[in-house]
Amino acid sequence: MSTPLKTPRRKACNDSQKLKDILDAIRETQWSLSTFFHHLFRTQEEKPGQEPRVIERDAQHQQMLSALLNRSSKPQFGQLLDLIYKNAQIVGYRRGDNTVPPGPFTFSPDLSHTEVNHAYPAMTIWAVCLVSNLVRSEGEKMIQPDAGLHLRASVKPDSDRKREGQARQATWEAVDGFSMDKMQGITEMNAPVLWHITSTYVNPTYQNDSWVLIVRQKRRPQPLITTSAIMALTLGRSNRANLFALCQGIWLFSSKAAQTVYRVDSRFGLSVASSTVYTALSCMSEKQMENLQALLASDKPVLTVGDNVQTWAKQRDHRIGRESKMLKGYAGTIVEMQDVEEGAFDLQDLISRQSLQEHRDLSVDMILEDIDWSPQKNISAGDFAQTLIEMVPVLSIYKDEMEQWTKTVLTKTQIPKNRRSKIIPLATNSADEMHVQGMKQGLLDFFSTQMGIKEETLRNRCFIKSGDGKTFDQLLKLKKYLVSEKGDFELFRWLVPLLELWHTKWTDLSRVAHGHWGKDFPDDPSTLAFAANTTESPTPTDLRKVDFYDGAHIVNLTLDAHLVTIWEHHFHTKDLAAYFKAKKVAGTLPSFNNLLATA
């Protein structure tokens, strides 16, 4: 039986010999490398006067080309592109090449990569055009409603315009949810190419790591600059993608910016026009009023705080009928109450209890007996210990223990740490609370017009209205003057006046200052006047109504001084800092519990 002939084995060749064999084969076919690559990658055959014909590749051609493009073969295509670009930078221009301007190459939108001879400018132009197309498509994604940048100042009914009816209207919830981090996240998700380009422009060392940007500039964080620039570019492409600009305009309104600021920033794409801001705020207020009325319709208990507001309107352009005057108004705020027992604001129960007139039997002794005095000893000890720890540097090591002791021992009913009361501002009106008639007009505007509380919607509820001393007095007068009216609503029986706690503190502070100032004894260390002169603090112009912050400062400072004096007397020293420093060096520094017991 004859054996088949074996194909002779080819002699092994190195890479250089293999490359030479391939180049020789291309030359034998009378092709150039450009012709070879053209036929390797072309997808259509175009002939003059004929429709382009799709090229049908054989199996070997398709297999090897796919392996090149999807990295089934090595090296990967990205490495080949890098090698081609490096070689293009090395090879010089052909003599007489006038397809690009003479001198160092710079990109020009007038040049086409298909008409340039040299590979380096052709690849550069092609890459720029590719990136431009990618950025163009990213811009289209950024202006779509799904991107989350649409926030309409006003929305027309669906019957008028369906597209507007589907838009997201500006609300306080949408504005409160705005943040630059969210804007950056939207940009990185929908426009990663543009984000990379602008970040690289702002920071030459950008490596797609947020910490690199933050470390480079702390006072002017580069992600903020990049994000705001992209938001301005997006608004320039479509005025509907205005979330950033609208929130910027609302911030300008809150900071009382001049009209010129709106015009300039709107021109730059950083803000919307002032008219758009006013329209948005008006629609947001109307929506907030609807939400408020719906909240009260669900019998949610609320607290209303109000006070007068005023400003001096000085006329700069004097004409007939114009004069400077004081503009007065009444402002209010609603606070949602939490953890309220059911029936706590029952109007009929309140009226029945008031009819018993048990307040006639109320005395000072009853109030004192109702106070829990058991924590008073701990409170006094805490004041002594806290002053000593704050005034002596060596004892600062006990600050954490002092804070923990205050939370665990002194605190009786603590508000939950994560409690965040929801506050709803009411629209300011022009009522003057200094007059009873003005107070009534202001209250009816707040409760009836804005909150929707009327005779038919009262539903046996009462509402707390708090304010300062003048507001509290006017509320009592109003209820007294309306005693002849009929109906619980007209009688304002549903209104429960409340004097604000901060105002009672202010009144008590004025009482302390007036009783202990001692203006006739400025050299007496026990007087507040002595402390004010020693520390060069201002003297109140009216001791019956002192400035709260200045008065509280001098009272607390005087208290600390007296407490320090008591500690010095206890330890028989005139320098507590040196005394305790010596104790620390000697290793006999008293513990926190010992100091607290001494206090």
C-alpha positions as CSV (number, residue, x, y, z in Angstrom):
1,M,0.0,0.0,0.0
2,S,1.5,3.3,-1.1
3,T,1.7,6.1,1.5
4,P,0.4,9.6,0.6
5,L,3.0,12.3,-0.2
6,K,3.5,14.8,2.6
7,T,3.5,18.6,1.9
8,P,7.0,19.9,2.4
9,R,7.2,22.0,5.6
10,R,7.9,25.7,4.9
11,K,11.1,27.2,6.3
12,A,10.5,29.3,9.5
13,C,10.7,33.1,8.9
14,N,11.1,35.9,11.3
15,D,8.7,38.9,11.5
16,S,10.8,41.0,9.1
17,Q,10.9,38.3,6.4
18,K,7.1,37.7,6.8
19,L,6.5,41.5,6.4
20,K,8.7,41.6,3.3
21,D,6.8,38.6,1.7
22,I,3.5,40.4,2.3
23,L,4.8,43.7,0.8
24,D,6.3,41.8,-2.2
25,A,2.9,40.1,-2.7
26,I,1.1,43.5,-2.7
27,R,3.7,44.9,-5.2
28,E,3.3,41.9,-7.5
29,T,-0.4,42.7,-7.8
30,Q,0.6,46.3,-8.7
31,W,-1.2,47.7,-5.6
32,S,-0.1,50.2,-3.1
33,L,-0.8,50.0,0.6
34,S,-3.5,52.6,0.2
35,T,-5.2,50.5,-2.4
36,F,-4.9,47.4,-0.3
37,F,-6.5,49.1,2.8
38,H,-9.2,50.6,0.6
39,H,-10.2,47.2,-0.8
40,L,-9.8,45.7,2.7
41,F,-12.2,48.1,4.4
42,R,-14.6,49.4,1.7
43,T,-18.2,48.5,2.1
44,Q,-19.6,49.8,-1.1
45,E,-18.5,50.1,-4.7
46,E,-19.3,53.4,-6.3
47,K,-19.2,54.0,-10.1
48,P,-20.1,57.2,-11.9
49,G,-23.7,57.2,-13.0
50,Q,-24.6,54.1,-11.0
51,E,-26.1,53.4,-7.6
52,P,-23.6,52.3,-5.0
53,R,-23.3,48.5,-4.9
54,V,-22.7,46.6,-1.6
55,I,-19.5,44.7,-1.6
56,E,-19.9,41.0,-0.9
57,R,-16.9,39.7,1.0
58,D,-15.8,36.1,0.9
59,A,-15.6,34.0,4.1
60,Q,-11.8,34.5,4.6
61,H,-12.0,38.3,4.0
62,Q,-14.9,38.7,6.4
63,Q,-13.4,36.4,9.1
64,M,-10.0,38.1,9.1
65,L,-11.5,41.6,9.0
66,S,-13.9,40.8,11.9
67,A,-10.9,39.4,13.9
68,L,-9.1,42.7,13.4
69,L,-12.0,44.9,14.5
70,N,-13.3,42.9,17.4
71,R,-9.9,41.9,18.9
72,S,-10.1,38.2,18.1
73,S,-6.6,38.7,16.8
74,K,-3.7,40.5,18.4
75,P,-2.6,43.3,18.7
76,Q,-5.8,45.2,19.3
77,F,-7.0,47.8,16.9
78,G,-6.5,50.7,19.3
79,Q,-2.7,49.9,19.4
80,L,-2.6,50.0,15.6
81,L,-4.3,53.4,15.5
82,D,-1.7,54.7,18.0
83,L,1.1,53.4,15.8
84,I,-0.4,54.9,12.7
85,Y,-0.7,58.3,14.3
86,K,2.8,58.2,15.7
87,N,4.2,57.3,12.2
88,A,2.1,60.1,10.7
89,Q,3.8,62.6,13.0
90,I,7.2,61.5,11.9
91,V,6.8,61.3,8.2
92,G,7.3,64.7,6.5
93,Y,5.1,66.4,4.0
94,R,5.5,65.7,0.3
95,R,7.0,68.4,-1.8
96,G,4.4,70.5,-3.5
97,D,1.6,69.4,-1.1
98,N,-0.8,72.3,-1.1
99,T,-3.8,70.5,0.4
100,V,-3.0,72.1,3.8
101,P,-1.8,75.7,4.6
102,P,2.0,76.0,4.9
103,G,3.5,76.1,8.4
104,P,2.6,74.1,11.6
105,F,-0.8,72.4,11.1
106,T,-3.8,73.8,12.9
107,F,-7.3,72.6,12.7
108,S,-9.7,74.4,10.3
109,P,-13.3,73.6,9.8
110,D,-12.9,74.5,6.1
111,L,-10.7,71.4,5.5
112,S,-12.0,67.9,4.8
113,H,-10.0,64.8,5.8
114,T,-10.9,63.2,2.5
115,E,-9.2,66.0,0.6
116,V,-5.9,66.2,2.6
117,N,-2.9,64.2,1.4
118,H,-0.9,63.8,4.5
119,A,-2.0,61.3,7.1
120,Y,-1.4,63.5,10.2
121,P,-3.7,66.4,9.4
122,A,-6.2,64.0,7.9
123,M,-6.4,61.9,11.0
124,T,-6.6,65.1,13.2
125,I,-9.5,66.5,11.1
126,W,-11.3,63.2,11.1
127,A,-11.0,62.8,14.9
128,V,-12.2,66.3,15.5
129,C,-15.2,65.8,13.2
130,L,-16.0,62.4,14.9
131,V,-15.9,64.0,18.4
132,S,-18.0,66.9,17.1
133,N,-20.7,64.5,15.9
134,L,-20.6,62.6,19.2
135,V,-21.0,65.9,21.2
136,R,-23.8,66.9,18.8
137,S,-25.7,63.7,19.6
138,E,-25.0,64.2,23.3
139,G,-26.4,67.6,23.2
140,E,-29.6,66.2,21.7
141,K,-29.8,63.8,24.7
142,M,-29.2,66.6,27.2
143,I,-32.2,68.6,25.9
144,Q,-34.6,65.7,26.0
145,P,-37.2,65.8,28.9
146,D,-35.9,62.4,30.1
147,A,-32.6,64.0,31.0
148,G,-34.3,65.9,33.8
149,L,-33.3,69.4,32.9
150,H,-36.8,70.6,31.8
151,L,-38.5,72.8,34.3
152,R,-41.2,75.0,33.0
153,A,-42.0,78.3,34.6
154,S,-45.6,77.9,33.6
155,V,-47.5,75.1,31.8
156,K,-50.5,75.7,29.6
157,P,-53.5,73.3,29.6
158,D,-53.3,70.1,27.6
159,S,-56.1,71.4,25.3
160,D,-53.9,74.3,24.3
161,R,-50.6,72.5,23.8
162,K,-50.0,68.9,24.5
163,R,-46.3,69.2,24.6
164,E,-46.5,71.9,27.3
165,G,-49.0,69.7,29.2
166,Q,-46.4,66.9,29.5
167,A,-43.6,69.3,30.7
168,R,-42.6,69.4,34.4
169,Q,-43.8,72.5,36.1
170,A,-41.6,74.5,38.5
171,T,-42.4,73.6,42.1
172,W,-40.7,74.2,45.4
173,E,-39.9,70.5,45.7
174,A,-38.1,70.6,42.3
175,V,-36.2,73.7,43.3
176,D,-35.3,72.3,46.7
177,G,-34.0,69.1,45.0
178,F,-31.6,71.1,42.9
179,S,-27.9,70.5,43.5
180,M,-24.7,70.9,41.4
181,D,-23.9,67.2,42.2
182,K,-27.1,66.2,40.5
183,M,-26.3,68.4,37.5
184,Q,-22.9,66.8,37.3
185,G,-24.4,63.4,37.4
186,I,-26.8,64.2,34.6
187,T,-23.9,65.5,32.5
188,E,-21.7,62.6,33.1
189,M,-24.5,60.2,32.2
190,N,-25.8,61.9,29.1
191,A,-22.7,63.7,27.8
192,P,-19.6,61.8,28.8
193,V,-17.5,63.0,25.8
194,L,-18.3,66.7,26.4
195,W,-17.6,66.3,30.2
196,H,-14.3,64.7,29.4
197,I,-13.3,67.4,27.0
198,T,-14.3,70.3,29.2
199,S,-12.7,68.7,32.3
200,T,-9.5,68.2,30.4
201,Y,-9.6,71.8,29.3
202,V,-10.1,73.1,32.8
203,N,-7.6,70.7,34.4
204,P,-4.7,69.5,32.3
205,T,-4.1,66.7,34.8
206,Y,-7.7,65.4,34.6
207,Q,-7.8,61.6,34.9
208,N,-11.6,61.1,35.3
209,D,-11.2,61.0,39.1
210,S,-13.2,63.6,41.1
211,W,-10.5,63.9,43.8
212,V,-8.0,65.1,41.2
213,L,-10.2,68.1,40.4
214,I,-11.0,68.9,44.0
215,V,-7.3,68.8,45.1
216,R,-6.3,71.1,42.2
217,Q,-8.5,74.0,43.3
218,K,-10.3,74.1,46.5
219,R,-11.7,77.7,46.4
220,R,-12.8,77.3,42.8
221,P,-13.7,73.7,42.3
222,Q,-13.3,72.7,38.7
223,P,-16.3,70.3,38.6
224,L,-18.5,73.3,39.4
225,I,-16.9,75.3,36.7
226,T,-17.3,72.5,34.2
227,T,-20.9,71.7,35.2
228,S,-22.0,75.4,35.0
229,A,-20.4,75.8,31.6
230,I,-22.1,72.7,30.2
231,M,-25.4,73.8,31.6
232,A,-25.0,77.2,29.9
233,L,-24.2,75.4,26.6
234,T,-27.2,73.2,27.0
235,L,-29.5,76.2,27.6
236,G,-28.0,77.8,24.5
237,R,-29.1,74.8,22.5
238,S,-32.6,74.6,23.9
239,N,-34.3,77.1,26.2
240,R,-36.4,74.3,27.6
241,A,-33.5,72.7,29.4
242,N,-33.5,75.4,31.9
243,L,-33.4,73.8,35.3
244,F,-30.0,75.2,36.2
245,A,-30.8,78.6,34.7
246,L,-34.1,78.9,36.5
247,C,-32.7,77.9,39.9
248,Q,-29.9,80.4,39.3
249,G,-32.6,83.1,38.6
250,I,-34.5,82.3,41.7
251,W,-31.3,82.6,43.7
252,L,-30.7,86.0,42.1
253,F,-34.2,87.0,43.1
254,S,-33.7,85.9,46.7
255,S,-30.4,87.9,46.9
256,K,-32.2,91.1,45.5
257,A,-30.1,91.2,42.4
258,A,-30.5,94.2,40.0
259,Q,-32.4,93.8,36.7
260,T,-29.1,94.3,34.9
261,V,-27.7,91.1,36.5
262,Y,-30.6,89.1,35.0
263,R,-30.1,90.6,31.6
264,V,-26.4,89.9,31.6
265,D,-26.5,86.4,33.0
266,S,-29.4,85.5,30.7
267,R,-27.3,86.7,27.8
268,F,-24.5,84.4,28.9
269,G,-26.9,81.4,29.4
270,L,-26.3,81.4,33.2
271,S,-29.8,82.5,34.1
272,V,-33.3,83.0,32.7
273,A,-34.9,86.4,32.3
274,S,-36.4,88.2,35.3
275,S,-39.9,87.9,33.8
276,T,-39.5,84.1,33.7
277,V,-38.4,84.1,37.3
278,Y,-41.4,86.1,38.4
279,T,-43.7,83.8,36.4
280,A,-42.2,80.7,37.9
281,L,-42.5,82.1,41.4
282,S,-46.1,83.1,40.9
283,C,-47.0,79.6,39.6
284,M,-45.0,78.0,42.4
285,S,-46.9,80.1,45.0
286,E,-50.3,79.1,43.4
287,K,-49.2,75.4,43.5
288,Q,-48.0,75.7,47.1
289,M,-51.4,77.3,48.1
290,E,-53.2,74.3,46.5
291,N,-51.0,71.9,48.4
292,L,-51.5,73.8,51.6
293,Q,-55.2,73.8,51.3
294,A,-55.1,70.0,50.6
295,L,-53.0,69.5,53.7
296,L,-55.4,71.4,55.9
297,A,-58.3,69.6,54.3
298,S,-56.8,66.4,55.7
299,D,-57.1,67.9,59.3
300,K,-53.3,68.1,59.6
301,P,-52.5,70.3,62.7
302,V,-50.4,73.3,62.0
303,L,-48.9,76.2,63.8
304,T,-49.1,79.7,62.3
305,V,-46.4,82.3,63.1
306,G,-46.9,85.9,62.1
307,D,-45.3,89.3,62.5
308,N,-45.4,92.8,60.9
309,V,-42.9,93.7,58.2
310,Q,-42.0,97.2,57.1
311,T,-39.5,99.0,54.8
312,W,-38.9,102.6,54.1
313,A,-39.6,103.4,50.4
314,K,-37.5,106.4,49.6
315,Q,-38.4,108.3,46.5
316,R,-35.4,108.9,44.3
317,D,-37.3,110.6,41.5
318,H,-39.3,113.4,43.1
319,R,-42.5,114.3,41.3
320,I,-46.0,115.6,42.1
321,G,-47.9,113.0,44.1
322,R,-44.8,111.0,45.1
323,E,-43.4,111.0,48.5
324,S,-41.2,108.8,50.7
325,K,-43.3,106.5,53.0
326,M,-43.2,103.5,55.2
327,L,-44.5,100.3,53.5
328,K,-46.2,98.0,56.0
329,G,-47.4,94.5,55.8
330,Y,-48.0,91.3,57.6
331,A,-46.0,88.1,57.0
332,G,-46.8,84.6,58.1
333,T,-45.4,81.1,58.2
334,I,-47.0,77.7,58.7
335,V,-45.2,74.9,60.6
336,E,-46.6,71.4,60.4
337,M,-47.0,69.9,63.9
338,Q,-45.9,66.3,64.6
339,D,-46.8,63.8,67.2
340,V,-50.1,65.5,68.1
341,E,-52.7,63.4,69.8
342,E,-56.0,63.0,68.1
343,G,-58.6,65.5,69.4
344,A,-56.0,67.9,70.8
345,F,-57.4,70.7,68.7
346,D,-61.1,70.0,69.2
347,L,-62.9,73.4,69.2
348,Q,-66.0,72.4,71.2
349,D,-63.8,70.8,73.9
350,L,-61.8,74.0,74.1
351,I,-65.0,76.1,74.4
352,S,-66.4,73.9,77.1
353,R,-63.2,74.1,79.1
354,Q,-63.1,77.9,78.8
355,S,-66.7,78.1,80.0
356,L,-65.7,76.5,83.3
357,Q,-63.4,79.6,83.9
358,E,-61.0,77.5,86.0
359,H,-58.3,80.1,85.3
360,R,-59.8,82.2,88.1
361,D,-58.4,79.7,90.7
362,L,-54.9,79.8,89.1
363,S,-52.2,81.1,91.5
364,V,-48.4,81.5,91.5
365,D,-48.2,78.7,94.1
366,M,-50.0,76.3,91.7
367,I,-47.6,77.2,88.9
368,L,-44.6,76.6,91.1
369,E,-46.0,73.3,92.3
370,D,-46.5,72.2,88.7
371,I,-42.8,72.8,87.9
372,D,-40.4,69.8,88.2
373,W,-37.6,71.2,90.3
374,S,-35.6,67.9,90.5
375,P,-33.2,68.7,87.6
376,Q,-32.4,72.1,89.0
377,K,-29.5,70.8,91.1
378,N,-27.9,69.1,88.1
379,I,-28.5,72.2,85.9
380,S,-26.6,74.4,88.4
381,A,-23.8,71.9,88.7
382,G,-23.6,71.7,84.9
383,D,-23.3,75.5,84.6
384,F,-20.4,75.5,87.1
385,A,-18.6,72.6,85.5
386,Q,-19.1,73.8,81.9
387,T,-17.7,77.3,82.7
388,L,-14.6,75.8,84.3
389,I,-13.9,73.4,81.5
390,E,-14.3,76.1,78.9
391,M,-12.1,78.7,80.7
392,V,-9.2,76.3,81.6
393,P,-7.3,75.0,78.6
394,V,-6.0,71.9,80.5
395,L,-9.5,70.8,81.3
396,S,-10.6,70.8,77.6
397,I,-10.0,67.1,77.6
398,Y,-13.4,66.8,79.4
399,K,-15.5,68.5,76.8
400,D,-16.7,65.3,75.2
401,E,-17.7,63.9,78.7
402,M,-19.4,67.2,79.5
403,E,-21.4,67.0,76.3
404,Q,-22.4,63.4,76.8
405,W,-23.4,64.1,80.5
406,T,-25.6,67.0,79.2
407,K,-27.3,64.8,76.7
408,T,-28.0,61.9,79.1
409,V,-28.6,63.7,82.4
410,L,-30.0,67.1,81.7
411,T,-32.1,66.3,78.7
412,K,-35.7,65.4,79.6
413,T,-37.7,65.5,76.4
414,Q,-35.4,65.7,73.5
415,I,-36.5,66.4,69.9
416,P,-35.5,63.5,67.6
417,K,-32.2,64.2,65.9
418,N,-33.5,63.6,62.5
419,R,-36.6,65.8,63.0
420,R,-37.0,68.4,60.3
421,S,-40.1,70.5,60.6
422,K,-41.8,71.4,57.4
423,I,-42.2,75.1,57.0
424,I,-44.5,76.7,54.5
425,P,-44.3,80.5,54.0
426,L,-47.5,82.4,53.4
427,A,-47.9,85.2,50.9
428,T,-47.3,88.6,52.6
429,N,-50.3,91.0,52.6
430,S,-50.5,94.7,53.2
431,A,-52.4,94.6,56.5
432,D,-51.2,96.6,59.4
433,E,-51.3,94.6,62.6
434,M,-50.8,97.7,64.7
435,H,-54.5,98.3,64.4
436,V,-57.2,95.7,65.3
437,Q,-58.9,96.2,61.9
438,G,-55.6,95.5,60.1
439,M,-55.0,92.4,62.3
440,K,-58.4,91.0,61.3
441,Q,-57.8,91.7,57.6
442,G,-54.4,90.0,57.8
443,L,-55.8,86.9,59.6
444,L,-58.6,86.5,57.2
445,D,-56.2,86.7,54.3
446,F,-54.0,84.0,55.9
447,F,-56.6,81.6,57.1
448,S,-59.5,82.1,54.7
449,T,-57.9,83.2,51.4
450,Q,-54.7,81.2,51.5
451,M,-55.4,78.3,53.8
452,G,-59.0,77.8,52.9
453,I,-60.4,77.9,56.4
454,K,-64.0,79.2,56.4
455,E,-67.2,78.6,58.2
456,E,-68.0,75.5,56.1
457,T,-64.5,74.1,56.2
458,L,-63.7,74.8,59.9
459,R,-65.0,71.3,61.0
460,N,-64.7,71.9,64.7
461,R,-61.0,72.7,64.7
462,C,-59.0,75.4,66.4
463,F,-55.7,76.8,65.2
464,I,-52.7,78.3,67.1
465,K,-51.5,81.7,66.0
466,S,-48.3,82.8,67.7
467,G,-46.2,86.0,67.5
468,D,-44.4,88.6,69.6
469,G,-45.9,90.7,72.4
470,K,-47.7,93.2,70.2
471,T,-49.1,90.5,68.0
472,F,-50.3,88.5,71.1
473,D,-51.9,91.7,72.5
474,Q,-53.7,92.5,69.2
475,L,-55.0,89.0,69.0
476,L,-56.5,89.2,72.4
477,K,-58.1,92.6,71.6
478,L,-59.5,91.2,68.4
479,K,-61.2,88.3,70.1
480,K,-62.6,90.7,72.8
481,Y,-64.0,93.2,70.2
482,L,-65.7,90.5,68.2
483,V,-67.6,89.0,71.2
484,S,-70.9,90.3,69.9
485,E,-70.6,88.4,66.5
486,K,-72.5,85.2,65.8
487,G,-70.9,81.9,64.9
488,D,-67.7,80.3,66.0
489,F,-65.9,81.5,62.8
490,E,-67.0,85.1,63.0
491,L,-66.2,85.1,66.8
492,F,-62.7,83.9,66.0
493,R,-63.2,81.2,68.7
494,W,-61.1,78.9,66.6
495,L,-58.1,81.2,67.0
496,V,-55.8,80.4,70.0
497,P,-53.3,83.2,70.6
498,L,-49.8,82.1,71.8
499,L,-46.9,84.3,72.9
500,E,-43.7,83.0,71.3
501,L,-41.1,81.5,73.6
502,W,-38.3,83.6,72.2
503,H,-40.3,86.8,73.0
504,T,-40.8,85.6,76.6
505,K,-37.0,85.1,76.8
506,W,-36.4,88.6,75.4
507,T,-38.8,90.0,78.0
508,D,-37.1,88.2,80.8
509,L,-33.7,89.3,79.5
510,S,-34.8,92.9,79.6
511,R,-36.1,92.4,83.1
512,V,-32.7,91.0,84.2
513,A,-30.8,93.9,82.5
514,H,-33.1,96.5,83.9
515,G,-32.9,95.2,87.5
516,H,-29.1,94.4,87.6
517,W,-27.5,97.0,85.3
518,G,-26.7,99.5,88.2
519,K,-26.0,102.5,86.1
520,D,-25.6,104.5,89.3
521,F,-22.9,102.1,90.6
522,P,-20.5,101.6,87.6
523,D,-17.6,100.5,89.9
524,D,-19.6,97.8,91.6
525,P,-18.4,94.4,90.3
526,S,-21.8,92.8,91.0
527,T,-23.5,95.1,88.4
528,L,-23.8,94.5,84.6
529,A,-22.7,98.1,84.1
530,F,-19.3,97.2,85.6
531,A,-18.9,94.2,83.2
532,A,-20.0,96.3,80.2
533,N,-17.4,99.0,81.0
534,T,-14.7,96.5,81.7
535,T,-15.3,94.6,78.4
536,E,-16.1,97.8,76.4
537,S,-19.5,96.4,75.5
538,P,-22.3,98.8,74.4
539,T,-24.7,100.2,77.0
540,P,-28.4,99.6,76.0
541,T,-30.2,102.8,75.1
542,D,-33.4,101.4,76.6
543,L,-33.0,99.0,79.5
544,R,-36.7,98.0,79.3
545,K,-36.1,96.6,75.8
546,V,-32.4,95.7,75.4
547,D,-30.9,94.3,72.2
548,F,-31.3,90.6,72.5
549,Y,-27.8,89.5,71.4
550,D,-25.8,92.3,73.1
551,G,-27.9,91.8,76.3
552,A,-27.5,88.0,76.3
553,H,-23.8,88.4,75.7
554,I,-23.2,90.7,78.6
555,V,-25.4,88.6,81.0
556,N,-23.7,85.3,80.1
557,L,-20.3,87.0,80.3
558,T,-21.0,88.3,83.7
559,L,-22.3,84.9,84.9
560,D,-19.1,83.2,83.7
561,A,-16.9,85.8,85.4
562,H,-18.7,85.3,88.8
563,L,-18.5,81.5,88.4
564,V,-14.8,81.7,87.7
565,T,-14.4,83.8,90.8
566,I,-16.2,81.2,92.9
567,W,-13.9,78.5,91.5
568,E,-10.8,80.6,92.4
569,H,-12.1,81.1,95.9
570,H,-12.8,77.3,96.2
571,F,-9.3,76.3,95.1
572,H,-7.6,79.3,96.9
573,T,-5.9,80.6,93.7
574,K,-6.1,83.6,91.5
575,D,-5.0,81.8,88.3
576,L,-7.1,78.7,87.5
577,A,-5.1,77.9,84.3
578,A,-1.8,77.8,86.1
579,Y,-3.3,75.9,89.0
580,F,-4.7,73.0,86.9
581,K,-1.6,73.0,84.7
582,A,0.5,72.3,87.8
583,K,-2.0,69.6,88.8
584,K,-1.6,67.9,85.4
585,V,2.2,68.0,85.7
586,A,2.1,66.5,89.2
587,G,-0.4,63.8,88.0
588,T,-3.1,64.9,90.4
589,L,-5.5,66.4,87.8
590,P,-9.1,65.8,89.1
591,S,-11.4,63.6,87.0
592,F,-14.5,64.8,85.4
593,N,-16.7,63.1,88.0
594,N,-14.7,64.8,90.8
595,L,-15.2,68.2,89.2
596,L,-18.9,67.6,88.7
597,A,-19.3,66.5,92.3
598,T,-17.4,69.7,93.5
599,A,-19.6,71.8,91.2
